[in-house]
Amino acid sequence: MSIPAPVATGTFLYLILGAVLLGLIFASRLTGRLTKDNAEIANVVVVIATISTWLFWLCAWMHQWHPLIKPIYEE
């Protein structure tokens, strides 16, 4: 059983999104816009937000892929 292509693609995109956001925080730290403490908090927030949104997307995708409740059509 392999991983479906949309799940792999979506996971890859969320990894890229998280990396880009962490890069922006790193750049803000280098330019002095963020203090060390604020950058550490921002790192935690970005990681948790990225994982949470990925998990929500994965649950929504899985629910549409294999629905638990199937409609019963009356004639």
mmCIF file of the N, C-alpha and C atoms, coordinates in Angstrom:
data_MODEL
# 
_entry.id   MODEL 
# 
loop_
_atom_site.group_PDB 
_atom_site.id 
_atom_site.type_symbol 
_atom_site.label_atom_id 
_atom_site.label_alt_id 
_atom_site.label_comp_id 
_atom_site.label_asym_id 
_atom_site.label_entity_id 
_atom_site.label_seq_id 
_atom_site.pdbx_PDB_ins_code 
_atom_site.Cartn_x 
_atom_site.Cartn_y 
_atom_site.Cartn_z 
_atom_site.occupancy 
_atom_site.B_iso_or_equiv 
_atom_site.pdbx_formal_charge 
_atom_site.auth_seq_id 
_atom_site.auth_comp_id 
_atom_site.auth_asym_id 
_atom_site.auth_atom_id 
_atom_site.pdbx_PDB_model_num 
ATOM 1   N N  . MET A 1 1  ? 0.842   -1.172 0.000  1.00 0.00 ? 1  MET A N  1 
ATOM 2   C CA . MET A 1 1  ? 0.000   0.000  0.000  1.00 0.00 ? 1  MET A CA 1 
ATOM 3   C C  . MET A 1 1  ? 0.893   1.243  0.000  1.00 0.00 ? 1  MET A C  1 
ATOM 4   N N  . SER A 1 2  ? 0.731   2.057  -1.003 1.00 0.00 ? 2  SER A N  1 
ATOM 5   C CA . SER A 1 2  ? 1.580   3.245  -1.118 1.00 0.00 ? 2  SER A CA 1 
ATOM 6   C C  . SER A 1 2  ? 0.798   4.497  -0.703 1.00 0.00 ? 2  SER A C  1 
ATOM 7   N N  . ILE A 1 3  ? 1.518   5.564  -0.519 1.00 0.00 ? 3  ILE A N  1 
ATOM 8   C CA . ILE A 1 3  ? 0.911   6.843  -0.158 1.00 0.00 ? 3  ILE A CA 1 
ATOM 9   C C  . ILE A 1 3  ? 0.298   7.447  -1.420 1.00 0.00 ? 3  ILE A C  1 
ATOM 10  N N  . PRO A 1 4  ? -0.972  7.878  -1.358 1.00 0.00 ? 4  PRO A N  1 
ATOM 11  C CA . PRO A 1 4  ? -1.586  8.496  -2.544 1.00 0.00 ? 4  PRO A CA 1 
ATOM 12  C C  . PRO A 1 4  ? -0.823  9.758  -2.967 1.00 0.00 ? 4  PRO A C  1 
ATOM 13  N N  . ALA A 1 5  ? -0.789  9.990  -4.248 1.00 0.00 ? 5  ALA A N  1 
ATOM 14  C CA . ALA A 1 5  ? -0.041  11.126 -4.798 1.00 0.00 ? 5  ALA A CA 1 
ATOM 15  C C  . ALA A 1 5  ? -0.510  12.478 -4.245 1.00 0.00 ? 5  ALA A C  1 
ATOM 16  N N  . PRO A 1 6  ? -1.829  12.736 -4.103 1.00 0.00 ? 6  PRO A N  1 
ATOM 17  C CA . PRO A 1 6  ? -2.224  14.038 -3.547 1.00 0.00 ? 6  PRO A CA 1 
ATOM 18  C C  . PRO A 1 6  ? -1.743  14.249 -2.112 1.00 0.00 ? 6  PRO A C  1 
ATOM 19  N N  . VAL A 1 7  ? -1.683  13.183 -1.322 1.00 0.00 ? 7  VAL A N  1 
ATOM 20  C CA . VAL A 1 7  ? -1.197  13.317 0.052  1.00 0.00 ? 7  VAL A CA 1 
ATOM 21  C C  . VAL A 1 7  ? 0.292   13.649 0.054  1.00 0.00 ? 7  VAL A C  1 
ATOM 22  N N  . ALA A 1 8  ? 1.047   12.980 -0.791 1.00 0.00 ? 8  ALA A N  1 
ATOM 23  C CA . ALA A 1 8  ? 2.478   13.265 -0.873 1.00 0.00 ? 8  ALA A CA 1 
ATOM 24  C C  . ALA A 1 8  ? 2.726   14.684 -1.372 1.00 0.00 ? 8  ALA A C  1 
ATOM 25  N N  . THR A 1 9  ? 1.970   15.118 -2.367 1.00 0.00 ? 9  THR A N  1 
ATOM 26  C CA . THR A 1 9  ? 2.126   16.476 -2.896 1.00 0.00 ? 9  THR A CA 1 
ATOM 27  C C  . THR A 1 9  ? 1.758   17.522 -1.854 1.00 0.00 ? 9  THR A C  1 
ATOM 28  N N  . GLY A 1 10 ? 0.635   17.323 -1.180 1.00 0.00 ? 10 GLY A N  1 
ATOM 29  C CA . GLY A 1 10 ? 0.212   18.266 -0.149 1.00 0.00 ? 10 GLY A CA 1 
ATOM 30  C C  . GLY A 1 10 ? 1.192   18.331 1.007  1.00 0.00 ? 10 GLY A C  1 
ATOM 31  N N  . THR A 1 11 ? 1.709   17.190 1.421  1.00 0.00 ? 11 THR A N  1 
ATOM 32  C CA . THR A 1 11 ? 2.694   17.159 2.498  1.00 0.00 ? 11 THR A CA 1 
ATOM 33  C C  . THR A 1 11 ? 3.959   17.899 2.090  1.00 0.00 ? 11 THR A C  1 
ATOM 34  N N  . PHE A 1 12 ? 4.398   17.690 0.862  1.00 0.00 ? 12 PHE A N  1 
ATOM 35  C CA . PHE A 1 12 ? 5.575   18.382 0.356  1.00 0.00 ? 12 PHE A CA 1 
ATOM 36  C C  . PHE A 1 12 ? 5.352   19.898 0.325  1.00 0.00 ? 12 PHE A C  1 
ATOM 37  N N  . LEU A 1 13 ? 4.163   20.323 -0.102 1.00 0.00 ? 13 LEU A N  1 
ATOM 38  C CA . LEU A 1 13 ? 3.864   21.761 -0.143 1.00 0.00 ? 13 LEU A CA 1 
ATOM 39  C C  . LEU A 1 13 ? 3.830   22.369 1.257  1.00 0.00 ? 13 LEU A C  1 
ATOM 40  N N  . TYR A 1 14 ? 3.294   21.641 2.228  1.00 0.00 ? 14 TYR A N  1 
ATOM 41  C CA . TYR A 1 14 ? 3.285   22.150 3.597  1.00 0.00 ? 14 TYR A CA 1 
ATOM 42  C C  . TYR A 1 14 ? 4.697   22.214 4.172  1.00 0.00 ? 14 TYR A C  1 
ATOM 43  N N  . LEU A 1 15 ? 5.555   21.264 3.802  1.00 0.00 ? 15 LEU A N  1 
ATOM 44  C CA . LEU A 1 15 ? 6.952   21.339 4.240  1.00 0.00 ? 15 LEU A CA 1 
ATOM 45  C C  . LEU A 1 15 ? 7.643   22.566 3.657  1.00 0.00 ? 15 LEU A C  1 
ATOM 46  N N  . ILE A 1 16 ? 7.371   22.842 2.382  1.00 0.00 ? 16 ILE A N  1 
ATOM 47  C CA . ILE A 1 16 ? 7.949   24.033 1.751  1.00 0.00 ? 16 ILE A CA 1 
ATOM 48  C C  . ILE A 1 16 ? 7.422   25.299 2.418  1.00 0.00 ? 16 ILE A C  1 
ATOM 49  N N  . LEU A 1 17 ? 6.116   25.340 2.691  1.00 0.00 ? 17 LEU A N  1 
ATOM 50  C CA . LEU A 1 17 ? 5.522   26.504 3.343  1.00 0.00 ? 17 LEU A CA 1 
ATOM 51  C C  . LEU A 1 17 ? 6.164   26.751 4.703  1.00 0.00 ? 17 LEU A C  1 
ATOM 52  N N  . GLY A 1 18 ? 6.312   25.696 5.494  1.00 0.00 ? 18 GLY A N  1 
ATOM 53  C CA . GLY A 1 18 ? 6.942   25.838 6.802  1.00 0.00 ? 18 GLY A CA 1 
ATOM 54  C C  . GLY A 1 18 ? 8.385   26.308 6.696  1.00 0.00 ? 18 GLY A C  1 
ATOM 55  N N  . ALA A 1 19 ? 9.119   25.773 5.720  1.00 0.00 ? 19 ALA A N  1 
ATOM 56  C CA . ALA A 1 19 ? 10.511  26.178 5.542  1.00 0.00 ? 19 ALA A CA 1 
ATOM 57  C C  . ALA A 1 19 ? 10.623  27.641 5.116  1.00 0.00 ? 19 ALA A C  1 
ATOM 58  N N  . VAL A 1 20 ? 9.722   28.081 4.246  1.00 0.00 ? 20 VAL A N  1 
ATOM 59  C CA . VAL A 1 20 ? 9.742   29.484 3.804  1.00 0.00 ? 20 VAL A CA 1 
ATOM 60  C C  . VAL A 1 20 ? 9.441   30.409 4.980  1.00 0.00 ? 20 VAL A C  1 
ATOM 61  N N  . LEU A 1 21 ? 8.454   30.057 5.778  1.00 0.00 ? 21 LEU A N  1 
ATOM 62  C CA . LEU A 1 21 ? 8.113   30.902 6.927  1.00 0.00 ? 21 LEU A CA 1 
ATOM 63  C C  . LEU A 1 21 ? 9.240   30.934 7.950  1.00 0.00 ? 21 LEU A C  1 
ATOM 64  N N  . LEU A 1 22 ? 9.873   29.789 8.186  1.00 0.00 ? 22 LEU A N  1 
ATOM 65  C CA . LEU A 1 22 ? 11.022  29.781 9.100  1.00 0.00 ? 22 LEU A CA 1 
ATOM 66  C C  . LEU A 1 22 ? 12.178  30.603 8.530  1.00 0.00 ? 22 LEU A C  1 
ATOM 67  N N  . GLY A 1 23 ? 12.344  30.569 7.213  1.00 0.00 ? 23 GLY A N  1 
ATOM 68  C CA . GLY A 1 23 ? 13.364  31.401 6.579  1.00 0.00 ? 23 GLY A CA 1 
ATOM 69  C C  . GLY A 1 23 ? 13.080  32.886 6.739  1.00 0.00 ? 23 GLY A C  1 
ATOM 70  N N  . LEU A 1 24 ? 11.800  33.256 6.649  1.00 0.00 ? 24 LEU A N  1 
ATOM 71  C CA . LEU A 1 24 ? 11.438  34.666 6.856  1.00 0.00 ? 24 LEU A CA 1 
ATOM 72  C C  . LEU A 1 24 ? 11.726  35.103 8.289  1.00 0.00 ? 24 LEU A C  1 
ATOM 73  N N  . ILE A 1 25 ? 11.471  34.221 9.234  1.00 0.00 ? 25 ILE A N  1 
ATOM 74  C CA . ILE A 1 25 ? 11.775  34.546 10.631 1.00 0.00 ? 25 ILE A CA 1 
ATOM 75  C C  . ILE A 1 25 ? 13.285  34.694 10.813 1.00 0.00 ? 25 ILE A C  1 
ATOM 76  N N  . PHE A 1 26 ? 14.044  33.794 10.207 1.00 0.00 ? 26 PHE A N  1 
ATOM 77  C CA . PHE A 1 26 ? 15.504  33.871 10.300 1.00 0.00 ? 26 PHE A CA 1 
ATOM 78  C C  . PHE A 1 26 ? 16.012  35.176 9.687  1.00 0.00 ? 26 PHE A C  1 
ATOM 79  N N  . ALA A 1 27 ? 15.455  35.556 8.545  1.00 0.00 ? 27 ALA A N  1 
ATOM 80  C CA . ALA A 1 27 ? 15.862  36.804 7.894  1.00 0.00 ? 27 ALA A CA 1 
ATOM 81  C C  . ALA A 1 27 ? 15.490  38.010 8.752  1.00 0.00 ? 27 ALA A C  1 
ATOM 82  N N  . SER A 1 28 ? 14.326  37.952 9.391  1.00 0.00 ? 28 SER A N  1 
ATOM 83  C CA . SER A 1 28 ? 13.921  39.056 10.266 1.00 0.00 ? 28 SER A CA 1 
ATOM 84  C C  . SER A 1 28 ? 14.833  39.156 11.480 1.00 0.00 ? 28 SER A C  1 
ATOM 85  N N  . ARG A 1 29 ? 15.293  38.028 11.945 1.00 0.00 ? 29 ARG A N  1 
ATOM 86  C CA . ARG A 1 29 ? 16.229  38.021 13.076 1.00 0.00 ? 29 ARG A CA 1 
ATOM 87  C C  . ARG A 1 29 ? 17.571  38.612 12.658 1.00 0.00 ? 29 ARG A C  1 
ATOM 88  N N  . LEU A 1 30 ? 18.021  38.285 11.456 1.00 0.00 ? 30 LEU A N  1 
ATOM 89  C CA . LEU A 1 30 ? 19.310  38.824 10.986 1.00 0.00 ? 30 LEU A CA 1 
ATOM 90  C C  . LEU A 1 30 ? 19.260  40.332 10.763 1.00 0.00 ? 30 LEU A C  1 
ATOM 91  N N  . THR A 1 31 ? 18.122  40.825 10.289 1.00 0.00 ? 31 THR A N  1 
ATOM 92  C CA . THR A 1 31 ? 18.009  42.260 10.020 1.00 0.00 ? 31 THR A CA 1 
ATOM 93  C C  . THR A 1 31 ? 17.718  43.068 11.275 1.00 0.00 ? 31 THR A C  1 
ATOM 94  N N  . GLY A 1 32 ? 17.412  42.400 12.365 1.00 0.00 ? 32 GLY A N  1 
ATOM 95  C CA . GLY A 1 32 ? 17.166  43.104 13.619 1.00 0.00 ? 32 GLY A CA 1 
ATOM 96  C C  . GLY A 1 32 ? 15.717  43.467 13.856 1.00 0.00 ? 32 GLY A C  1 
ATOM 97  N N  . ARG A 1 33 ? 14.827  43.032 12.987 1.00 0.00 ? 33 ARG A N  1 
ATOM 98  C CA . ARG A 1 33 ? 13.406  43.334 13.192 1.00 0.00 ? 33 ARG A CA 1 
ATOM 99  C C  . ARG A 1 33 ? 12.812  42.545 14.362 1.00 0.00 ? 33 ARG A C  1 
ATOM 100 N N  . LEU A 1 34 ? 13.376  41.373 14.636 1.00 0.00 ? 34 LEU A N  1 
ATOM 101 C CA . LEU A 1 34 ? 12.915  40.553 15.751 1.00 0.00 ? 34 LEU A CA 1 
ATOM 102 C C  . LEU A 1 34 ? 14.045  40.367 16.755 1.00 0.00 ? 34 LEU A C  1 
ATOM 103 N N  . THR A 1 35 ? 13.690  40.400 18.030 1.00 0.00 ? 35 THR A N  1 
ATOM 104 C CA . THR A 1 35 ? 14.678  40.076 19.051 1.00 0.00 ? 35 THR A CA 1 
ATOM 105 C C  . THR A 1 35 ? 14.819  38.567 19.117 1.00 0.00 ? 35 THR A C  1 
ATOM 106 N N  . LYS A 1 36 ? 15.798  38.103 19.860 1.00 0.00 ? 36 LYS A N  1 
ATOM 107 C CA . LYS A 1 36 ? 16.028  36.658 19.963 1.00 0.00 ? 36 LYS A CA 1 
ATOM 108 C C  . LYS A 1 36 ? 14.820  35.960 20.583 1.00 0.00 ? 36 LYS A C  1 
ATOM 109 N N  . ASP A 1 37 ? 14.264  36.562 21.632 1.00 0.00 ? 37 ASP A N  1 
ATOM 110 C CA . ASP A 1 37 ? 13.105  35.953 22.291 1.00 0.00 ? 37 ASP A CA 1 
ATOM 111 C C  . ASP A 1 37 ? 11.891  35.892 21.364 1.00 0.00 ? 37 ASP A C  1 
ATOM 112 N N  . ASN A 1 38 ? 11.642  36.973 20.657 1.00 0.00 ? 38 ASN A N  1 
ATOM 113 C CA . ASN A 1 38 ? 10.510  36.987 19.731 1.00 0.00 ? 38 ASN A CA 1 
ATOM 114 C C  . ASN A 1 38 ? 10.710  36.014 18.571 1.00 0.00 ? 38 ASN A C  1 
ATOM 115 N N  . ALA A 1 39 ? 11.933  35.860 18.114 1.00 0.00 ? 39 ALA A N  1 
ATOM 116 C CA . ALA A 1 39 ? 12.216  34.916 17.028 1.00 0.00 ? 39 ALA A CA 1 
ATOM 117 C C  . ALA A 1 39 ? 11.995  33.487 17.492 1.00 0.00 ? 39 ALA A C  1 
ATOM 118 N N  . GLU A 1 40 ? 12.369  33.183 18.725 1.00 0.00 ? 40 GLU A N  1 
ATOM 119 C CA . GLU A 1 40 ? 12.141  31.835 19.256 1.00 0.00 ? 40 GLU A CA 1 
ATOM 120 C C  . GLU A 1 40 ? 10.652  31.537 19.368 1.00 0.00 ? 40 GLU A C  1 
ATOM 121 N N  . ILE A 1 41 ? 9.886   32.508 19.830 1.00 0.00 ? 41 ILE A N  1 
ATOM 122 C CA . ILE A 1 41 ? 8.427   32.330 19.919 1.00 0.00 ? 41 ILE A CA 1 
ATOM 123 C C  . ILE A 1 41 ? 7.835   32.173 18.524 1.00 0.00 ? 41 ILE A C  1 
ATOM 124 N N  . ALA A 1 42 ? 8.292   32.971 17.587 1.00 0.00 ? 42 ALA A N  1 
ATOM 125 C CA . ALA A 1 42 ? 7.785   32.883 16.216 1.00 0.00 ? 42 ALA A CA 1 
ATOM 126 C C  . ALA A 1 42 ? 8.108   31.530 15.603 1.00 0.00 ? 42 ALA A C  1 
ATOM 127 N N  . ASN A 1 43 ? 9.278   30.981 15.892 1.00 0.00 ? 43 ASN A N  1 
ATOM 128 C CA . ASN A 1 43 ? 9.630   29.646 15.388 1.00 0.00 ? 43 ASN A CA 1 
ATOM 129 C C  . ASN A 1 43 ? 8.651   28.600 15.897 1.00 0.00 ? 43 ASN A C  1 
ATOM 130 N N  . VAL A 1 44 ? 8.336   28.647 17.168 1.00 0.00 ? 44 VAL A N  1 
ATOM 131 C CA . VAL A 1 44 ? 7.395   27.684 17.752 1.00 0.00 ? 44 VAL A CA 1 
ATOM 132 C C  . VAL A 1 44 ? 6.007   27.850 17.143 1.00 0.00 ? 44 VAL A C  1 
ATOM 133 N N  . VAL A 1 45 ? 5.575   29.096 16.993 1.00 0.00 ? 45 VAL A N  1 
ATOM 134 C CA . VAL A 1 45 ? 4.251   29.366 16.421 1.00 0.00 ? 45 VAL A CA 1 
ATOM 135 C C  . VAL A 1 45 ? 4.166   28.860 14.983 1.00 0.00 ? 45 VAL A C  1 
ATOM 136 N N  . VAL A 1 46 ? 5.187   29.089 14.195 1.00 0.00 ? 46 VAL A N  1 
ATOM 137 C CA . VAL A 1 46 ? 5.172   28.657 12.789 1.00 0.00 ? 46 VAL A CA 1 
ATOM 138 C C  . VAL A 1 46 ? 5.143   27.137 12.698 1.00 0.00 ? 46 VAL A C  1 
ATOM 139 N N  . VAL A 1 47 ? 5.955   26.465 13.493 1.00 0.00 ? 47 VAL A N  1 
ATOM 140 C CA . VAL A 1 47 ? 5.982   25.007 13.451 1.00 0.00 ? 47 VAL A CA 1 
ATOM 141 C C  . VAL A 1 47 ? 4.638   24.424 13.869 1.00 0.00 ? 47 VAL A C  1 
ATOM 142 N N  . ILE A 1 48 ? 4.076   24.908 14.965 1.00 0.00 ? 48 ILE A N  1 
ATOM 143 C CA . ILE A 1 48 ? 2.781   24.387 15.430 1.00 0.00 ? 48 ILE A CA 1 
ATOM 144 C C  . ILE A 1 48 ? 1.675   24.698 14.425 1.00 0.00 ? 48 ILE A C  1 
ATOM 145 N N  . ALA A 1 49 ? 1.672   25.905 13.870 1.00 0.00 ? 49 ALA A N  1 
ATOM 146 C CA . ALA A 1 49 ? 0.643   26.281 12.896 1.00 0.00 ? 49 ALA A CA 1 
ATOM 147 C C  . ALA A 1 49 ? 0.746   25.457 11.625 1.00 0.00 ? 49 ALA A C  1 
ATOM 148 N N  . THR A 1 50 ? 1.959   25.211 11.165 1.00 0.00 ? 50 THR A N  1 
ATOM 149 C CA . THR A 1 50 ? 2.143   24.421 9.947  1.00 0.00 ? 50 THR A CA 1 
ATOM 150 C C  . THR A 1 50 ? 1.680   22.987 10.154 1.00 0.00 ? 50 THR A C  1 
ATOM 151 N N  . ILE A 1 51 ? 2.053   22.391 11.269 1.00 0.00 ? 51 ILE A N  1 
ATOM 152 C CA . ILE A 1 51 ? 1.627   21.019 11.558 1.00 0.00 ? 51 ILE A CA 1 
ATOM 153 C C  . ILE A 1 51 ? 0.115   20.940 11.725 1.00 0.00 ? 51 ILE A C  1 
ATOM 154 N N  . SER A 1 52 ? -0.462  21.918 12.408 1.00 0.00 ? 52 SER A N  1 
ATOM 155 C CA . SER A 1 52 ? -1.913  21.908 12.636 1.00 0.00 ? 52 SER A CA 1 
ATOM 156 C C  . SER A 1 52 ? -2.695  22.058 11.333 1.00 0.00 ? 52 SER A C  1 
ATOM 157 N N  . THR A 1 53 ? -2.273  22.990 10.485 1.00 0.00 ? 53 THR A N  1 
ATOM 158 C CA . THR A 1 53 ? -3.004  23.171 9.228  1.00 0.00 ? 53 THR A CA 1 
ATOM 159 C C  . THR A 1 53 ? -2.813  21.977 8.301  1.00 0.00 ? 53 THR A C  1 
ATOM 160 N N  . TRP A 1 54 ? -1.622  21.359 8.318  1.00 0.00 ? 54 TRP A N  1 
ATOM 161 C CA . TRP A 1 54 ? -1.401  20.154 7.519  1.00 0.00 ? 54 TRP A CA 1 
ATOM 162 C C  . TRP A 1 54 ? -2.295  19.025 8.011  1.00 0.00 ? 54 TRP A C  1 
ATOM 163 N N  . LEU A 1 55 ? -2.388  18.855 9.328  1.00 0.00 ? 55 LEU A N  1 
ATOM 164 C CA . LEU A 1 55 ? -3.221  17.790 9.877  1.00 0.00 ? 55 LEU A CA 1 
ATOM 165 C C  . LEU A 1 55 ? -4.697  18.023 9.555  1.00 0.00 ? 55 LEU A C  1 
ATOM 166 N N  . PHE A 1 56 ? -5.154  19.277 9.629  1.00 0.00 ? 56 PHE A N  1 
ATOM 167 C CA . PHE A 1 56 ? -6.536  19.592 9.282  1.00 0.00 ? 56 PHE A CA 1 
ATOM 168 C C  . PHE A 1 56 ? -6.792  19.294 7.806  1.00 0.00 ? 56 PHE A C  1 
ATOM 169 N N  . TRP A 1 57 ? -5.857  19.696 6.940  1.00 0.00 ? 57 TRP A N  1 
ATOM 170 C CA . TRP A 1 57 ? -6.005  19.414 5.514  1.00 0.00 ? 57 TRP A CA 1 
ATOM 171 C C  . TRP A 1 57 ? -6.026  17.914 5.259  1.00 0.00 ? 57 TRP A C  1 
ATOM 172 N N  . LEU A 1 58 ? -5.155  17.167 5.922  1.00 0.00 ? 58 LEU A N  1 
ATOM 173 C CA . LEU A 1 58 ? -5.096  15.723 5.725  1.00 0.00 ? 58 LEU A CA 1 
ATOM 174 C C  . LEU A 1 58 ? -6.393  15.055 6.171  1.00 0.00 ? 58 LEU A C  1 
ATOM 175 N N  . CYS A 1 59 ? -6.939  15.477 7.301  1.00 0.00 ? 59 CYS A N  1 
ATOM 176 C CA . CYS A 1 59 ? -8.208  14.905 7.767  1.00 0.00 ? 59 CYS A CA 1 
ATOM 177 C C  . CYS A 1 59 ? -9.340  15.207 6.788  1.00 0.00 ? 59 CYS A C  1 
ATOM 178 N N  . ALA A 1 60 ? -9.386  16.437 6.283  1.00 0.00 ? 60 ALA A N  1 
ATOM 179 C CA . ALA A 1 60 ? -10.424 16.795 5.314  1.00 0.00 ? 60 ALA A CA 1 
ATOM 180 C C  . ALA A 1 60 ? -10.263 15.992 4.027  1.00 0.00 ? 60 ALA A C  1 
ATOM 181 N N  . TRP A 1 61 ? -9.032  15.817 3.573  1.00 0.00 ? 61 TRP A N  1 
ATOM 182 C CA . TRP A 1 61 ? -8.790  15.052 2.352  1.00 0.00 ? 61 TRP A CA 1 
ATOM 183 C C  . TRP A 1 61 ? -9.169  13.594 2.548  1.00 0.00 ? 61 TRP A C  1 
ATOM 184 N N  . MET A 1 62 ? -8.772  13.013 3.675  1.00 0.00 ? 62 MET A N  1 
ATOM 185 C CA . MET A 1 62 ? -9.092  11.604 3.943  1.00 0.00 ? 62 MET A CA 1 
ATOM 186 C C  . MET A 1 62 ? -10.601 11.393 4.068  1.00 0.00 ? 62 MET A C  1 
ATOM 187 N N  . HIS A 1 63 ? -11.292 12.375 4.658  1.00 0.00 ? 63 HIS A N  1 
ATOM 188 C CA . HIS A 1 63 ? -12.740 12.259 4.801  1.00 0.00 ? 63 HIS A CA 1 
ATOM 189 C C  . HIS A 1 63 ? -13.423 12.251 3.438  1.00 0.00 ? 63 HIS A C  1 
ATOM 190 N N  . GLN A 1 64 ? -12.911 12.999 2.506  1.00 0.00 ? 64 GLN A N  1 
ATOM 191 C CA . GLN A 1 64 ? -13.508 13.009 1.179  1.00 0.00 ? 64 GLN A CA 1 
ATOM 192 C C  . GLN A 1 64 ? -13.087 11.797 0.358  1.00 0.00 ? 64 GLN A C  1 
ATOM 193 N N  . TRP A 1 65 ? -11.946 11.223 0.690  1.00 0.00 ? 65 TRP A N  1 
ATOM 194 C CA . TRP A 1 65 ? -11.443 10.068 -0.054 1.00 0.00 ? 65 TRP A CA 1 
ATOM 195 C C  . TRP A 1 65 ? -12.186 8.805  0.332  1.00 0.00 ? 65 TRP A C  1 
ATOM 196 N N  . HIS A 1 66 ? -12.392 8.600  1.622  1.00 0.00 ? 66 HIS A N  1 
ATOM 197 C CA . HIS A 1 66 ? -13.125 7.442  2.137  1.00 0.00 ? 66 HIS A CA 1 
ATOM 198 C C  . HIS A 1 66 ? -14.163 7.924  3.149  1.00 0.00 ? 66 HIS A C  1 
ATOM 199 N N  . PRO A 1 67 ? -15.332 8.348  2.692  1.00 0.00 ? 67 PRO A N  1 
ATOM 200 C CA . PRO A 1 67 ? -16.330 8.855  3.633  1.00 0.00 ? 67 PRO A CA 1 
ATOM 201 C C  . PRO A 1 67 ? -16.827 7.748  4.556  1.00 0.00 ? 67 PRO A C  1 
ATOM 202 N N  . LEU A 1 68 ? -17.061 8.112  5.820  1.00 0.00 ? 68 LEU A N  1 
ATOM 203 C CA . LEU A 1 68 ? -17.560 7.154  6.798  1.00 0.00 ? 68 LEU A CA 1 
ATOM 204 C C  . LEU A 1 68 ? -19.061 6.926  6.652  1.00 0.00 ? 68 LEU A C  1 
ATOM 205 N N  . ILE A 1 69 ? -19.768 7.966  6.251  1.00 0.00 ? 69 ILE A N  1 
ATOM 206 C CA . ILE A 1 69 ? -21.214 7.875  6.093  1.00 0.00 ? 69 ILE A CA 1 
ATOM 207 C C  . ILE A 1 69 ? -21.519 7.946  4.607  1.00 0.00 ? 69 ILE A C  1 
ATOM 208 N N  . LYS A 1 70 ? -22.173 6.939  4.101  1.00 0.00 ? 70 LYS A N  1 
ATOM 209 C CA . LYS A 1 70 ? -22.530 6.925  2.680  1.00 0.00 ? 70 LYS A CA 1 
ATOM 210 C C  . LYS A 1 70 ? -24.002 7.289  2.544  1.00 0.00 ? 70 LYS A C  1 
ATOM 211 N N  . PRO A 1 71 ? -24.321 8.157  1.607  1.00 0.00 ? 71 PRO A N  1 
ATOM 212 C CA . PRO A 1 71 ? -25.718 8.560  1.454  1.00 0.00 ? 71 PRO A CA 1 
ATOM 213 C C  . PRO A 1 71 ? -26.590 7.415  0.944  1.00 0.00 ? 71 PRO A C  1 
ATOM 214 N N  . ILE A 1 72 ? -27.814 7.390  1.416  1.00 0.00 ? 72 ILE A N  1 
ATOM 215 C CA . ILE A 1 72 ? -28.784 6.407  0.953  1.00 0.00 ? 72 ILE A CA 1 
ATOM 216 C C  . ILE A 1 72 ? -29.808 7.164  0.104  1.00 0.00 ? 72 ILE A C  1 
ATOM 217 N N  . TYR A 1 73 ? -29.891 6.794  -1.152 1.00 0.00 ? 73 TYR A N  1 
ATOM 218 C CA . TYR A 1 73 ? -30.783 7.463  -2.063 1.00 0.00 ? 73 TYR A CA 1 
ATOM 219 C C  . TYR A 1 73 ? -32.096 6.703  -2.151 1.00 0.00 ? 73 TYR A C  1 
ATOM 220 N N  . GLU A 1 74 ? -33.185 7.443  -1.969 1.00 0.00 ? 74 GLU A N  1 
ATOM 221 C CA . GLU A 1 74 ? -34.514 6.835  -2.083 1.00 0.00 ? 74 GLU A CA 1 
ATOM 222 C C  . GLU A 1 74 ? -35.054 7.088  -3.488 1.00 0.00 ? 74 GLU A C  1 
ATOM 223 N N  . GLU A 1 75 ? -35.752 6.098  -4.013 1.00 0.00 ? 75 GLU A N  1 
ATOM 224 C CA . GLU A 1 75 ? -36.288 6.246  -5.356 1.00 0.00 ? 75 GLU A CA 1 
ATOM 225 C C  . GLU A 1 75 ? -37.721 6.694  -5.329 1.00 0.00 ? 75 GLU A C  1 
# 
